[in-house]
Each structure stands twice: as structure tokens, then as C-alpha cells.
Amino acid sequence: MSKKTDKRVRNLLLGLLFDAIGMSSLLIPGLGDLLDVIWAPLAGWLMTRMYKGKIGQAAGIVTFIEELVPGLDVIPTFTIMWVYTYLLSGKKAKQMIG
């Protein structure tokens, strides 16, 4: 596997794990909201480490808000960012469109 492929696979696996962690707070009524207060800033920071630049910063803010607001935990922001980064942006998106 190339270095580029390794990074894609690593980011996908980490993203799935982090989305599962974020959603797990729904399993513990009451305590889950407290855990979200701890997880939200960590999830936002992790997103900025996984995806560099302005897009990573924007995704970090979105992730922070999504994890903090009750009821939005079901949105898989890490997985959505992976799909955007590796399937929809850049050359791949241009090939799909035209």
C-alpha cells in the first residue's frame, strides 16, 4: 500500500471510531450530555489534526458544535469529512461531474 492509501485508510478507520465514540453518549441518558461536554472540544481538535488547513478548521468547528448540541450526535461528521476529502473534492469530483 502506498503512503497516500495508508493515510486514507487510517483516516477512515479513525473517523469511524470517533463517530462511534460521539454516538455512544446516546446510550447513557443524562450522563451522555456530560460526556458530550468533554468529547466536543476533543473531537473538534482531532478533526483539525486529521484534516489540515482551513477546511480542517471549519470541520473542527462543525464537529465541536455537532457534538455539543443535544440530539445531533447521530451525525457522523468524521465520516462525512472523509467522504468529502477523499471522494468529492479535487480531481475525483471533477471526474464525476464532467
C-alpha positions as CSV (number, residue, x, y, z in Angstrom):
1,M,0.0,0.0,0.0
2,S,1.2,3.5,-0.8
3,K,1.6,6.2,1.8
4,K,-1.4,8.0,0.4
5,T,-3.6,4.9,0.6
6,D,-2.4,4.3,4.2
7,K,-3.4,7.8,5.2
8,R,-6.9,7.3,3.6
9,V,-7.5,4.0,5.3
10,R,-6.1,5.4,8.7
11,N,-8.4,8.4,8.5
12,L,-11.4,6.3,7.6
13,L,-10.9,3.9,10.5
14,L,-10.2,6.7,12.9
15,G,-13.2,8.6,11.7
16,L,-15.5,5.6,12.2
17,L,-14.1,5.1,15.7
18,F,-14.5,8.8,16.6
19,D,-18.1,8.8,15.2
20,A,-18.9,5.8,17.3
21,I,-17.4,7.4,20.4
22,G,-19.5,10.5,19.8
23,M,-22.7,8.5,19.2
24,S,-22.1,6.3,22.3
25,S,-23.1,9.1,24.6
26,L,-26.7,8.4,23.4
27,L,-26.5,5.1,25.2
28,I,-26.2,6.7,28.7
29,P,-29.2,9.0,29.3
30,G,-28.3,12.0,31.4
31,L,-24.6,11.2,31.8
32,G,-24.2,11.3,28.0
33,D,-24.8,15.0,27.9
34,L,-21.9,15.5,30.4
35,L,-19.7,13.3,28.4
36,D,-20.5,15.4,25.3
37,V,-19.1,18.5,27.1
38,I,-15.8,16.7,27.4
39,W,-15.9,15.0,24.0
40,A,-16.9,18.0,21.9
41,P,-13.7,20.0,22.2
42,L,-11.6,16.9,21.9
43,A,-13.5,15.8,18.7
44,G,-13.1,19.3,17.2
45,W,-9.3,19.2,17.9
46,L,-9.0,15.7,16.5
47,M,-10.7,16.8,13.3
48,T,-8.2,19.7,12.8
49,R,-5.3,17.2,13.3
50,M,-6.7,14.7,10.8
51,Y,-7.6,17.3,8.1
52,K,-5.2,20.3,7.7
53,G,-5.8,23.8,6.5
54,K,-9.0,25.9,6.5
55,I,-11.2,23.0,5.6
56,G,-10.0,21.1,8.6
57,Q,-10.5,24.1,10.9
58,A,-14.0,24.6,9.6
59,A,-14.8,20.9,10.0
60,G,-13.4,21.1,13.6
61,I,-15.8,23.9,14.4
62,V,-18.7,22.0,12.9
63,T,-17.7,18.8,14.8
64,F,-17.4,20.7,18.1
65,I,-20.9,22.2,17.6
66,E,-22.4,18.9,16.4
67,E,-21.1,17.1,19.5
68,L,-22.2,19.8,21.9
69,V,-25.8,20.2,20.7
70,P,-28.1,17.5,22.2
71,G,-29.6,15.3,19.6
72,L,-27.1,15.9,16.9
73,D,-24.8,13.1,18.0
74,V,-26.2,10.8,15.3
75,I,-24.5,12.9,12.5
76,P,-21.2,11.1,11.5
77,T,-19.2,14.2,10.9
78,F,-15.8,12.4,10.8
79,T,-17.1,10.0,8.1
80,I,-18.8,12.9,6.2
81,M,-15.5,14.7,6.2
82,W,-13.7,11.6,4.9
83,V,-16.1,11.3,2.1
84,Y,-15.8,14.9,1.2
85,T,-12.0,14.9,1.3
86,Y,-11.3,11.6,-0.5
87,L,-14.3,11.1,-2.7
88,L,-15.9,14.5,-3.5
89,S,-13.2,17.1,-3.6
90,G,-10.4,17.8,-6.1
91,K,-9.8,15.6,-9.1
92,K,-12.3,12.9,-8.2
93,A,-15.2,15.4,-8.1
94,K,-14.2,17.0,-11.4
95,Q,-14.1,13.5,-13.0
96,M,-17.5,12.7,-11.6
97,I,-19.0,15.9,-12.9
98,G,-17.5,16.0,-16.3
